[in-house]
Amino acid sequence: MHLANTLAVVAALVGAAIAVPAPSRATMKETSTRLRPRQDTSSPYLNTAAKAKGKLWFGSATDTTTAETSDVSYMTIFNNSNIFGQTTPANTMKWEFTEPTQNNFTLSAGNETIALAKASGKLVRCHNLVWSSELPSWVTGGNWTNATLLAAMENHITTLIQGYGSSCYSWDVVNEALNSDGSFTSNVFLTNIGEAYVPLAYKYATAAVTATGADIKLFYNDYSIEAPSTKNTAAVNLVKTIKSYGANIDGVGFESHFSTSYYPTTTQQEQAMASVAAEGVNIHVTELDVACSSVPCSTADLATQATAYYDTISACMGTTACTGMTVWDFDDKYSWIQPSSNGGEGNPDLYYSNYTRHPAYTAVYEAIEGQSCSVC
């Protein structure tokens, strides 16, 4: 989804409750991002630290459809399992990539990410099976009945889960099904099947996982559920509905796309996580990034960005049910948030385009360790 829309929703949901602290280092000289290029793989190590504290991973998404996986500097960092112990394919397991025409399945692009993960000892969150976006035209423009679209959806879910098998630690079965007011997002599935398409997707996924004999976790994934809100409550109710169908759901993914203008506090995020955890499921932070208001990031924005990262990681570390944390890629050069397409906002990741680290990297490590933030 477009960042501007995401942030508008975040603002509407958490509004006046969001505390955006003033940078504590406002008198510092402007920080230059024009540093000498190098691949910073030095300690501290985020994945090593997270696992030592009992979490499954600290990870990063990657996108094999871009030049990043042929970029030696990028891959030097990505392949370091001390820094990243998990990955998510940003695009290549989505419907338009995996079933471009009906019953013509192409799993090779997704397998590229799995191969990268296996080569560097990473777990894979597979993403995603059913979503409103990145659908091929045969799905969006099909002449469907309830029965025929259910059959196509079941076939797609079953084929991908069984095709990728135990290479997937988990699947985001349904992605972003809810609007900010808790209603269902309009899409071809809602139009032809109704709201039941969500729990039925989990019912098909549960059967497919059982057939593999593997322990593959099933998640729901969404944005703007990271603070107490109508949408967070709707996500909790969705978990209840899925379970009422006799289907399995193991967790909820908190996407966590924020900016230096809008982000929830640690307390707000802990409250939102607690609401989900009360249903007996886990939480993953799945797509964390924090865009600066302009590029290059000002000293003030870098401090606020560090605070937003710190608060999110602190919330996960303080919540037993939050078992893993993932950033939505780690290098500004390849981020989906580019100033040219997002009103000037950008540089949302932990590494600058020259592969040196934002102060937020230090903030993440300090949050994992339970230390005060020295760069916020």
N, C-alpha and C positions, 0 to 999 in steps of 0.2 A: 504494500500500500504506500501511498505518497506520504512523505514525512509531515508535510504541512497539515494534512488531514489527521494523521495520528496525533500530532501535538495539540490540535484544536480539540480533539476528543478528550485528551488527557486534561487539558485546561478546564473543560466543562465539567469533567467528572470530579476532579479533586480541588478545583477552584481555590477558594480562600484558605482551604486547609493545607495547601502546599506551603512549606517553609523553604524559601530559597535564601540561605544565609549569605550575607555580604562576605566577600572574600576577606580573609584575615590578613592578607598580605598586600593590601591595596597600595601600599607605598613602595612596593618593589619596582625595580626598573622593568621595562617591557622585556618579556622573554622572547628571544629569537628562535624561530623554528628552522632557520637556515643553518642546520648543523652539518657537520661533515658526515656523509653517508657511511654507515656501517651496519652490520647486523648485530643488534644488541641481544645476545643470548646469555648474558651474565646473570648471576644471582641478584636479587631473590627470584625464586621459581614459584610461579603461581599454582601450577598443578601439584607439584610436590608438597607445597604448604597446605593446599586444600585437602589432599588425601591424608596428610598427617593429622588433620583435624577431624577426620571421619567422613568427609564428603567423597562422592564417587569420582569427581573430576572438576577441574577448571578447563574449559575447552574453547574452541573457536570454530565458527562456520568457515567453509571454504567454497569456492565456486569454480569448478573446472571448465565452465564455459567462458571464463575470462583468461587473461594472460598470466594471472597470478601463479598458477601451478608450473609455469615454465620460467618464472622469475626466480633465479637462484637465491637472491637475497631474501625474498619472501619465504621460500621453501626451507631455507636454513633455520628460520625461526619456527615455522609451522612444524617442522619435523622434530623439534626439540620437545620430547615428551615430559621434560621437567617443567616446561612452560605450559604446554597444552596436552591434556590427556584424553581429549574427546573432540569429535568434529561432527558437523551437520552439513549435508549437501544443500547449499543455498537454493538450488533450482532443479537439479537434474533428476530428482525422483518425483517431481510434480507431474500431473496427468499429461500435459502436452508433450513432455519429454518421454514418458514411459509407455503411453498408448496413443500415439499420434493419429492413428486411424483405428477403428473398432477391431478388436481382437488381434491387432498387430502390436505386440509388445516389444519394446526395445529397452532392455535393462542395462545396456553397456555403459551409458554415461554415468549412471548411478554407481556402477561397479568401479569406475575410476576413483571415486571418493573412497569407496571401501578399500580399494588397493592401497591408496595413500595412507589410510588409517592403519591398516594392518602392518604396513612397512614401518610405521613409527609407534606402534603399540597403543593406538587410540581406540576407544569405543565410539560407536556411531549412533547418533540419534537420527533415525530415518524420517524424512520430512518431504511431503505429506501425502495422504491418500485422497482426501475429499476437501476441496476448497472452492470458493467462488471464482478465483482468478487462475490464470495460466491453464485454462481448459482448452482443448482442441475444439475446432468448429463443429466437429461431428457430435460433440456433447452439447455445446451451447445452442446449436441450431437444429438439433434432432427433433423429429416428430415423435415425442415420447408419450407413453401412457405411464401410469403409476407402476405397472408391472414390468414394462420393458426397461424403464430407467433403473428400477431396483435391481433387475437382473444384470444390467451393465455395471452398476456400482458394485454389486457383489463380486462380479467377475474381476473387476479391476482390483478391488481390495484383496481378494484371495490370491490372484496371480502375483501381485507385488510382495505380499507378506511371505508367500511360499517361495517365490523366486529369489528374494534376497535372504530369506531364512535367518539363521542365527547370526549372520553378519550385522544385523540390526540389534542394538541393545534395546531400542524402543522405536515406536512409530507414533508420530502425530497423526492420529486417525482422521480427525476433523479439525480444520484450521479456520479460525476467525468466523464462526457461525453467528456471532451476536453483534447487534448494533449497540450504541452507547446507552440507549434506553432499555436494554435488556431484551428487545424484540429480536426476531431472527433476521439475518441479512438476506436480502432478496437474491435468489439465484435459481438456476435451472432445477436444482434438487428440491428446493422449497416449493417452487411453482408446481411441479409434477408429482411430488411425493408428500409434501407437507412437512411439518416439524419433526415427524417421526423418522425422517431420513437420518437424523443425527444418531439416535439410539440404535437404529437398524444398522448403521455403518459399524458401530461397535459390536453388535451381535455377529455380523459377518466377520469382523476382524478377530473376535474371540474364537470363532470356529476355525478360522485359518491358522491362528497361532496354535491351537490345540492339535491341528493336523500336522504341524511341523515338529511337534514334540519339544520345541525350544521354549525357553523362558523369555519371551519377548514382551516388553512392557507396552501398554497402550495408554496414550496421553491425549488430552484435549489441549489445544494451544491457542492463545488469544492475546491481544493487546489491550491496554487500558483497564485491566483487572487488577492492577498492582496496588490499589488503595481501596478502602471501603467505598462502595458505590453501588448504584443500581446494576451496573454491568457485572461487578464482582458477585453480587447476590444471584444474578441470572446464571453465571457460570457454576456457582455452587448448586443451584437447582438443576442445571443440566447434568451434573454428576449424579444427582439423585435419580433423575429420569433414566439415564443410561443403566443404572443399577436395577431400576424397576423392570427393565426389559430382560433381566437375567444376563446381561452382557457384562463384560469385565472392563473396568477402567482403573488404571494404576496411578494416574497422576494428571496434573494440570500444568501446562507450561505458561509461565509469566514472560511474555516477550520482552518487555522493559525497554522499549524505544523511547528515550527521553531527550531533553535538550537542556541547555543552561538556563532556559526560561521556565521550563516546566519539568518537575520531577517530584515524586512523593518522598517523604521523609522515611527514615528507618522505621519509626513507630507505625506509620501508615502501612508500610509494606508488611511489617510483621502481623498487623491486624488482618490484612487481606489474606496472607498466607494461613493464618490460624483458622479463618473461615473455611478455607478449602481443606485444610488438614483435618478439620473436625469431621469430615466425611470419610475419613480413613484412607485418604489417598496422599501421594507425595506431590511435591512441587519441584519443578526445574525452572531456573532462570534461563531462558532459551535464546534470546536475541538481543542482549544488552548492548546498547551504544548510547552516547550522549553528545549531541551535536552542539558545537559552539555557534553563537549567534552570528558570527562573521569569521572570515578566514583571511589571514592567519588568526588563530585564537589569541585574544588579548590575555594579559596576565590575570585580569579579573575572571575572564571566562575559563581559563585553565584551572583556577582555584575552585570555581563553581562546578566545573566538569568533574574534578577530582572528588568533590563532596557528593555529587550525584552517584558516581560509581561507588564511593565508600558506603553511602547509605544503603544502596541495593545489596552489595555483598555482605554488609553487616546484618541486614535483615535475613538473608539466607543462612548465614553462619549462626544466627541466633534462633533459627527455626529447625528443629530436629527433622521435620518432614521435608525440608528443602535439601535435596541430596546432590544437586549438581548445578553448576553455573557456566554459562556459555556466552561469549560475546559474538556479535553478528559480523564476523571477520575482525581482524585485529589491526589492519594497516589502512590509513587514510586514503592511500592511493587507490585501493580497490573497494572502498566502502560504497554501499548503495546510496549514501547521502553525499551528493556532490553539490557544491554551491550553485552551479549553473542551473540545476533543476530543483533547487530547494530554497529559493529566495535568499541566497547568499550564505545559508547555514552549511556547516560542514565540519571536517576534521573531528569525527565523533569517536574515533577508535583509540586504542591503547598505544599505538605506534604511529609516528609521523610517516609521511611518504618516503622519507629517507631512512626508515627503519631504526630510528632512535625512539625513545619512549616518551610519551606524555607523562606529566606528573601523576596522572590518574593511575598509571601502572603501580606506582609506589602506594597510592591510596588503596588500591585493590589488595595489595599484599598486606598492608597494615590492617585492613578490615578482616582479612582471613585470620591474621594472628591475634586479633582482638586488641590491637594497639590504637592509640589516638592517631588521628590523621595529621601528618606533619606537613602536608602540601595543600590542605583545604583552606 
